[in-house]
Amino acid sequence: MWTDFLAFVFGRPVIGKIPERIREAIARQQVQAEILTGWVQLALVVFFWALYTIAPQTTAETSFRPLPWVLGTYLVFTIARLFLALRQIIAPWFLLGSVIIDVSLLLLLIWSFHIQYAQPAAFYLKSSTLIFVFLLIALRALRFEPTYVVAAGLTAAGGWVLLVWYAITEPSNVPLITRDYVVYLTSNHILIGAEVEKILCILLVTAVITVALVRARRLLMRALADETERDELIRFVSPEVVSHIAASERPVEPGDGRVLDATVLFCDIEGFSSISERLSPAQLMQALNAYFAAVAAVAARYCGAIIAYQGDAMLIGFNTAHEDPRHARHALATALGIQREVTSRRFGDDDLVLRTRCGINSGRLIAGAVGTHDRLLFTVYGDEVNIAARLEQLNKTFGTYVLASEQTVTLAGPGFHCRRIDTLTVRGRTRPVTVYVVDPPLPDVDAMD
């Protein structure tokens, strides 16, 4: 129950060990926040110094004027903090000590008012300068670290208790404590309830800011963790797929999918079995990584989303993860771009030639999540996907490298060199498919779009 209560008040904590990169990201944010705090404090010192210089000096006939000394000391600490923050070498103990000194200097200034104006000690309890205690507490919230807020608040509350005690115990010929609010406001009498209210306000403001900071800090850590996971996920899943999942209005469940008109492209390396046989695993992995990077760059240029890897084969979807009205045209351009890429360069340290066969088909299919509640795979499925896979395999029969269905060629429109080969029944289907071979060169698809 206690754990549930803490989670209710401070927010749900981050489960598990926080990765070092997230800690580093938070540390960078704190450095920037400390620099911002330093500039704000410096601006406040300059403002109050200017105000003190311009404003008429109203004081008793005494040379005791502590304000310039307090502002000067505060200025020294502010500049020192800002310098260390800019150099990113500020130590936590120094920062904690400077926060306590900041508040103590303000309270010391308030205490000195009764000497400066030759009044009883109770005089300073009515000083409006106490308001700046709340400013000092709030400034510490910029660092997003509740320790310094608590330090400022406890120092202020404890310091005000001492000031009240000092005022009450000051020798006097008349009673200082009153219960009359009017007398309290119009004289140097002390209303205990009013002072208790000030102390409670300081503690409550400190508590509220602390709770808000802890909740915000935990939320920030979870957000950074989610962002880091997303960045890592993009390395394993297409960015378009990640964006599609992230934009979903509710958690993705198994079977969630959209029926849409799209184009899919299967590509496979020619003779991969014999290539892998003569290479070591390390050499093969190096060549494949370079190959996949090259193919992915071509697909990304034409709005393609890599949906799956299977060995050396790749499944690329168009208009599956994000809207693309020219999906057929972009799929043909991707296939030709892949051909140009694999024929113009070599892969890995062994300078491998990785010729690639592509099969392309367009039609109505389903794009969505398949799997279990704990482990999902975003993919495309349907009869049109099977046709694209069969067309990729038919390249072996016809000695070609890019085969496309009639639906894709029709949707793609003019500009491509497409030759009709045959109308045939592919394996696993009863209805015939009209097949076209797509020859280079690659037209300027960007200009035609």
DOMI-680970 format. One record per residue (C-alpha): residue number from 1; x, y, z; residue in three letters. Coordinates in steps of 0.1 Angstrom, whole numbers. Layout:
residues N
SITE   k    px    py    pz   r
SITE NUM     X     Y     Z ALA
...
//
This chain:
residues 449
SITE   k    px    py    pz   r
SITE   1     0     0     0 MET
SITE   2    28    24     9 TRP
SITE   3    44    17   -25 THR
SITE   4    11    25   -43 ASP
SITE   5     8    57   -23 PHE
SITE   6    43    68   -32 LEU
SITE   7    36    60   -69 ALA
SITE   8     4    80   -67 PHE
SITE   9    21   110   -52 VAL
SITE  10    55   110   -70 PHE
SITE  11    45    92  -102 GLY
SITE  12    54    57  -115 ARG
SITE  13    92    51  -112 PRO
SITE  14   113    38  -140 VAL
SITE  15   116     1  -137 ILE
SITE  16   150   -15  -139 GLY
SITE  17   185     0  -142 LYS
SITE  18   186    33  -161 ILE
SITE  19   210    30  -191 PRO
SITE  20   241    51  -189 GLU
SITE  21   232    70  -220 ARG
SITE  22   200    82  -204 ILE
SITE  23   219    93  -173 ARG
SITE  24   242   112  -196 GLU
SITE  25   213   129  -214 ALA
SITE  26   198   140  -180 ILE
SITE  27   232   152  -169 ALA
SITE  28   235   173  -200 ARG
SITE  29   200   188  -194 GLN
SITE  30   210   196  -158 GLN
SITE  31   242   214  -170 VAL
SITE  32   221   235  -194 GLN
SITE  33   196   242  -166 ALA
SITE  34   223   253  -142 GLU
SITE  35   237   277  -168 ILE
SITE  36   202   291  -173 LEU
SITE  37   197   295  -136 THR
SITE  38   231   313  -133 GLY
SITE  39   221   338  -160 TRP
SITE  40   187   344  -144 VAL
SITE  41   204   350  -110 GLN
SITE  42   229   373  -126 LEU
SITE  43   202   393  -142 ALA
SITE  44   184   396  -108 LEU
SITE  45   215   409   -91 VAL
SITE  46   221   435  -118 VAL
SITE  47   184   445  -116 PHE
SITE  48   184   449   -78 PHE
SITE  49   217   467   -79 TRP
SITE  50   203   492  -104 ALA
SITE  51   172   496   -84 LEU
SITE  52   192   502   -52 TYR
SITE  53   213   528   -70 THR
SITE  54   183   547   -85 ILE
SITE  55   159   545   -56 ALA
SITE  56   160   572   -29 PRO
SITE  57   178   560     3 GLN
SITE  58   154   560    32 THR
SITE  59   171   549    64 THR
SITE  60   178   559   100 ALA
SITE  61   207   581   107 GLU
SITE  62   232   554   106 THR
SITE  63   259   544    81 SER
SITE  64   250   508    84 PHE
SITE  65   238   497    50 ARG
SITE  66   241   460    44 PRO
SITE  67   224   457    10 LEU
SITE  68   255   465   -11 PRO
SITE  69   275   439     8 TRP
SITE  70   248   413     4 VAL
SITE  71   244   420   -33 LEU
SITE  72   281   419   -37 GLY
SITE  73   285   386   -20 THR
SITE  74   256   371   -39 TYR
SITE  75   271   384   -71 LEU
SITE  76   304   367   -64 VAL
SITE  77   286   333   -57 PHE
SITE  78   265   338   -89 THR
SITE  79   295   345  -111 ILE
SITE  80   314   316   -96 ALA
SITE  81   285   292  -101 ARG
SITE  82   279   304  -137 LEU
SITE  83   316   301  -145 PHE
SITE  84   318   265  -131 LEU
SITE  85   285   256  -149 ALA
SITE  86   298   269  -182 LEU
SITE  87   330   249  -177 ARG
SITE  88   308   219  -166 GLN
SITE  89   330   214  -135 ILE
SITE  90   305   225  -108 ILE
SITE  91   307   201   -79 ALA
SITE  92   274   190   -61 PRO
SITE  93   288   200   -27 TRP
SITE  94   296   235   -40 PHE
SITE  95   262   239   -56 LEU
SITE  96   244   227   -24 LEU
SITE  97   265   250    -3 GLY
SITE  98   259   280   -25 SER
SITE  99   221   273   -25 VAL
SITE 100   222   274    14 ILE
SITE 101   243   306    13 ILE
SITE 102   220   323   -11 ASP
SITE 103   190   318    12 VAL
SITE 104   211   326    43 SER
SITE 105   223   359    28 LEU
SITE 106   187   369    21 LEU
SITE 107   176   361    56 LEU
SITE 108   207   379    70 LEU
SITE 109   197   410    50 LEU
SITE 110   162   408    64 ILE
SITE 111   176   405    99 TRP
SITE 112   198   436    94 SER
SITE 113   168   458    87 PHE
SITE 114   160   464   123 HIS
SITE 115   196   477   128 ILE
SITE 116   196   497    97 GLN
SITE 117   163   514   106 TYR
SITE 118   169   515   144 ALA
SITE 119   138   495   152 GLN
SITE 120   130   465   174 PRO
SITE 121   138   431   159 ALA
SITE 122   101   424   153 ALA
SITE 123   103   451   127 PHE
SITE 124   120   428   101 TYR
SITE 125    93   402   104 LEU
SITE 126    70   424    83 LYS
SITE 127    96   429    55 SER
SITE 128    83   422    20 SER
SITE 129   118   410    11 THR
SITE 130   107   376    24 LEU
SITE 131    89   371   -10 ILE
SITE 132   123   366   -27 PHE
SITE 133   127   334    -7 VAL
SITE 134   101   318   -29 PHE
SITE 135   120   331   -60 LEU
SITE 136   152   314   -48 LEU
SITE 137   133   282   -41 ILE
SITE 138   116   283   -75 ALA
SITE 139   149   290   -93 LEU
SITE 140   163   257   -80 ARG
SITE 141   135   239   -99 ALA
SITE 142   152   248  -132 LEU
SITE 143   179   222  -126 ARG
SITE 144   153   194  -124 PHE
SITE 145   169   181   -92 GLU
SITE 146   147   182   -61 PRO
SITE 147   176   180   -37 THR
SITE 148   184   217   -42 TYR
SITE 149   148   228   -39 VAL
SITE 150   145   210    -6 VAL
SITE 151   178   225     6 ALA
SITE 152   166   260    -3 ALA
SITE 153   132   255    13 GLY
SITE 154   144   239    46 LEU
SITE 155   171   266    49 THR
SITE 156   144   293    45 ALA
SITE 157   120   277    69 ALA
SITE 158   146   271    95 GLY
SITE 159   161   305    91 GLY
SITE 160   127   322    95 TRP
SITE 161   122   302   127 VAL
SITE 162   154   315   141 LEU
SITE 163   145   351   131 LEU
SITE 164   111   347   149 VAL
SITE 165   128   333   179 TRP
SITE 166   153   361   179 TYR
SITE 167   125   387   177 ALA
SITE 168   105   371   205 ILE
SITE 169   135   368   229 THR
SITE 170   148   403   223 GLU
SITE 171   147   422   256 PRO
SITE 172   118   447   257 SER
SITE 173   100   468   282 ASN
SITE 174    66   461   266 VAL
SITE 175    49   428   256 PRO
SITE 176    58   420   220 LEU
SITE 177    33   392   213 ILE
SITE 178    -3   401   203 THR
SITE 179   -34   384   191 ARG
SITE 180   -48   415   175 ASP
SITE 181   -42   415   137 TYR
SITE 182   -46   453   135 VAL
SITE 183   -20   459   162 VAL
SITE 184     3   434   145 TYR
SITE 185     1   453   112 LEU
SITE 186     4   488   126 THR
SITE 187    31   483   152 SER
SITE 188    62   462   160 ASN
SITE 189    42   436   178 HIS
SITE 190    45   399   168 ILE
SITE 191    15   377   157 LEU
SITE 192    26   341   162 ILE
SITE 193     0   328   139 GLY
SITE 194    11   350   110 ALA
SITE 195    47   338   114 GLU
SITE 196    36   302   115 VAL
SITE 197    17   308    83 GLU
SITE 198    48   321    66 LYS
SITE 199    68   291    77 ILE
SITE 200    41   267    65 LEU
SITE 201    38   285    32 CYS
SITE 202    76   281    27 ILE
SITE 203    74   244    35 LEU
SITE 204    43   238    14 LEU
SITE 205    57   256   -16 VAL
SITE 206    89   236   -12 THR
SITE 207    69   203    -9 ALA
SITE 208    47   211   -40 VAL
SITE 209    77   220   -62 ILE
SITE 210    96   189   -49 THR
SITE 211    67   166   -57 VAL
SITE 212    63   182   -91 ALA
SITE 213   100   179   -98 LEU
SITE 214   101   142   -89 VAL
SITE 215    70   135  -110 ARG
SITE 216    85   155  -139 ALA
SITE 217   119   139  -135 ARG
SITE 218   104   104  -136 ARG
SITE 219    83   113  -166 LEU
SITE 220   114   127  -183 LEU
SITE 221   134    96  -176 MET
SITE 222   106    74  -190 ARG
SITE 223   103    97  -220 ALA
SITE 224   141    95  -226 LEU
SITE 225   140    57  -222 ALA
SITE 226   111    55  -247 ASP
SITE 227   130    78  -271 GLU
SITE 228   162    57  -267 THR
SITE 229   142    25  -273 GLU
SITE 230   126    41  -304 ARG
SITE 231   160    51  -317 ASP
SITE 232   173    16  -311 GLU
SITE 233   141     1  -326 LEU
SITE 234   146    21  -358 ILE
SITE 235   178     2  -363 ARG
SITE 236   159   -31  -364 PHE
SITE 237   126   -19  -379 VAL
SITE 238   119     6  -407 SER
SITE 239   115    42  -394 PRO
SITE 240    82    44  -413 GLU
SITE 241    69    13  -394 VAL
SITE 242    81    28  -361 VAL
SITE 243    63    61  -369 SER
SITE 244    32    43  -379 HIS
SITE 245    32    23  -346 ILE
SITE 246    40    55  -325 ALA
SITE 247    11    74  -342 ALA
SITE 248   -14    47  -334 SER
SITE 249   -42    61  -311 GLU
SITE 250   -42    28  -290 ARG
SITE 251   -17     1  -283 PRO
SITE 252   -12   -22  -313 VAL
SITE 253   -27   -57  -308 GLU
SITE 254   -22   -89  -328 PRO
SITE 255   -43   -88  -359 GLY
SITE 256   -45   -51  -361 ASP
SITE 257   -42   -41  -397 GLY
SITE 258   -54   -20  -426 ARG
SITE 259   -67   -31  -459 VAL
SITE 260   -51    -9  -486 LEU
SITE 261   -39    -7  -521 ASP
SITE 262    -1   -10  -521 ALA
SITE 263    29   -24  -539 THR
SITE 264    54   -49  -525 VAL
SITE 265    89   -57  -537 LEU
SITE 266   108   -89  -530 PHE
SITE 267   145   -89  -537 CYS
SITE 268   170  -117  -533 ASP
SITE 269   207  -121  -541 ILE
SITE 270   215  -143  -570 GLU
SITE 271   236  -173  -561 GLY
SITE 272   238  -164  -524 PHE
SITE 273   242  -201  -513 SER
SITE 274   274  -205  -533 SER
SITE 275   287  -171  -521 ILE
SITE 276   281  -179  -485 SER
SITE 277   297  -213  -489 GLU
SITE 278   331  -198  -498 ARG
SITE 279   331  -170  -472 LEU
SITE 280   337  -170  -435 SER
SITE 281   308  -158  -413 PRO
SITE 282   326  -125  -406 ALA
SITE 283   332  -119  -443 GLN
SITE 284   297  -127  -452 LEU
SITE 285   282  -105  -425 MET
SITE 286   304   -76  -436 GLN
SITE 287   293   -79  -472 ALA
SITE 288   256   -83  -463 LEU
SITE 289   257   -52  -441 ASN
SITE 290   271   -31  -469 ALA
SITE 291   246   -46  -493 TYR
SITE 292   216   -40  -470 PHE
SITE 293   227    -5  -464 ALA
SITE 294   229     2  -501 ALA
SITE 295   195   -13  -508 VAL
SITE 296   179     5  -479 ALA
SITE 297   192    38  -491 ALA
SITE 298   176    33  -525 VAL
SITE 299   143    22  -509 ALA
SITE 300   143    52  -486 ALA
SITE 301   148    76  -516 ARG
SITE 302   116    63  -531 TYR
SITE 303    94    61  -500 CYS
SITE 304    99    24  -495 GLY
SITE 305    96     8  -460 ALA
SITE 306   117   -23  -454 ILE
SITE 307    93   -46  -437 ILE
SITE 308   113   -78  -433 ALA
SITE 309   147   -94  -438 TYR
SITE 310   150  -131  -443 GLN
SITE 311   185  -143  -449 GLY
SITE 312   197  -123  -479 ASP
SITE 313   161  -115  -490 ALA
SITE 314   143   -83  -483 MET
SITE 315   106   -74  -484 LEU
SITE 316   100   -37  -492 ILE
SITE 317    65   -21  -490 GLY
SITE 318    52    10  -507 PHE
SITE 319    21    27  -493 ASN
SITE 320    21     3  -464 THR
SITE 321    36    22  -435 ALA
SITE 322    28    57  -448 HIS
SITE 323     7    71  -476 GLU
SITE 324    22    71  -511 ASP
SITE 325    -2    75  -540 PRO
SITE 326    27    67  -565 ARG
SITE 327    36    35  -548 HIS
SITE 328    38    14  -580 ALA
SITE 329    60    39  -597 ARG
SITE 330    83    42  -567 HIS
SITE 331    85     4  -565 ALA
SITE 332    97     1  -601 LEU
SITE 333   122    29  -595 ALA
SITE 334   135    12  -564 THR
SITE 335   140   -21  -583 ALA
SITE 336   159    -3  -611 LEU
SITE 337   178    17  -585 GLY
SITE 338   189   -15  -568 ILE
SITE 339   201   -29  -602 GLN
SITE 340   221     2  -608 ARG
SITE 341   236     1  -573 GLU
SITE 342   246   -36  -574 VAL
SITE 343   261   -34  -609 THR
SITE 344   282    -3  -602 SER
SITE 345   299   -13  -570 ARG
SITE 346   314   -42  -550 ARG
SITE 347   306   -53  -515 PHE
SITE 348   328   -62  -485 GLY
SITE 349   366   -67  -485 ASP
SITE 350   363   -95  -510 ASP
SITE 351   348   -71  -537 ASP
SITE 352   318   -93  -541 LEU
SITE 353   293   -89  -570 VAL
SITE 354   259   -93  -555 LEU
SITE 355   234   -93  -584 ARG
SITE 356   198   -90  -572 THR
SITE 357   165  -103  -585 ARG
SITE 358   133   -84  -578 CYS
SITE 359    97   -93  -580 GLY
SITE 360    70   -66  -578 ILE
SITE 361    33   -67  -575 ASN
SITE 362     5   -42  -567 SER
SITE 363   -30   -48  -554 GLY
SITE 364   -52   -49  -523 ARG
SITE 365   -34   -64  -492 LEU
SITE 366   -33   -61  -454 ILE
SITE 367    -6   -42  -436 ALA
SITE 368    -5   -47  -398 GLY
SITE 369     7   -66  -368 ALA
SITE 370     9  -104  -365 VAL
SITE 371    21  -125  -337 GLY
SITE 372    13  -127  -300 THR
SITE 373     5  -100  -274 HIS
SITE 374    41  -100  -262 ASP
SITE 375    59  -102  -295 ARG
SITE 376    45   -86  -327 LEU
SITE 377    58   -83  -362 LEU
SITE 378    46   -56  -386 PHE
SITE 379    42   -72  -420 THR
SITE 380    21   -74  -451 VAL
SITE 381     1  -104  -461 TYR
SITE 382   -24  -114  -488 GLY
SITE 383   -25  -130  -522 ASP
SITE 384    -8  -100  -539 GLU
SITE 385    22  -104  -516 VAL
SITE 386    25  -141  -526 ASN
SITE 387    25  -131  -563 ILE
SITE 388    54  -107  -558 ALA
SITE 389    74  -135  -541 ALA
SITE 390    67  -158  -570 ARG
SITE 391    77  -132  -595 LEU
SITE 392   111  -128  -578 GLU
SITE 393   116  -166  -582 GLN
SITE 394   105  -165  -618 LEU
SITE 395   135  -144  -627 ASN
SITE 396   156  -176  -626 LYS
SITE 397   134  -191  -653 THR
SITE 398   135  -161  -676 PHE
SITE 399   171  -150  -669 GLY
SITE 400   159  -116  -658 THR
SITE 401   164   -94  -628 TYR
SITE 402   132   -73  -625 VAL
SITE 403    98   -88  -630 LEU
SITE 404    65   -70  -624 ALA
SITE 405    29   -78  -627 SER
SITE 406     6   -61  -651 GLU
SITE 407   -12   -43  -622 GLN
SITE 408    21   -27  -612 THR
SITE 409    31   -17  -647 VAL
SITE 410    -4    -2  -654 THR
SITE 411    -3    18  -621 LEU
SITE 412    32    30  -626 ALA
SITE 413    24    47  -659 GLY
SITE 414    47    58  -687 PRO
SITE 415    85    63  -685 GLY
SITE 416    96    27  -678 PHE
SITE 417   109     2  -703 HIS
SITE 418    85   -27  -697 CYS
SITE 419    83   -57  -720 ARG
SITE 420    54   -82  -717 ARG
SITE 421    68  -118  -713 ILE
SITE 422    39  -140  -708 ASP
SITE 423     6  -147  -690 THR
SITE 424    11  -177  -668 LEU
SITE 425    -1  -194  -637 THR
SITE 426    24  -189  -608 VAL
SITE 427    29  -216  -582 ARG
SITE 428     1  -216  -556 GLY
SITE 429   -25  -197  -577 ARG
SITE 430   -52  -208  -601 THR
SITE 431   -57  -174  -618 ARG
SITE 432   -31  -164  -644 PRO
SITE 433    -8  -134  -640 VAL
SITE 434     5  -113  -668 THR
SITE 435    42  -107  -663 VAL
SITE 436    65   -79  -675 TYR
SITE 437   102   -75  -674 VAL
SITE 438   114   -41  -665 VAL
SITE 439   146   -30  -682 ASP
SITE 440   170    -2  -674 PRO
SITE 441   176    27  -676 PRO
SITE 442   160    42  -645 LEU
SITE 443   139    73  -656 PRO
SITE 444   141   105  -636 ASP
SITE 445   112    95  -614 VAL
SITE 446   116   125  -591 ASP
SITE 447   112   149  -619 ALA
SITE 448    82   130  -633 MET
SITE 449    65   130  -599 ASP
//
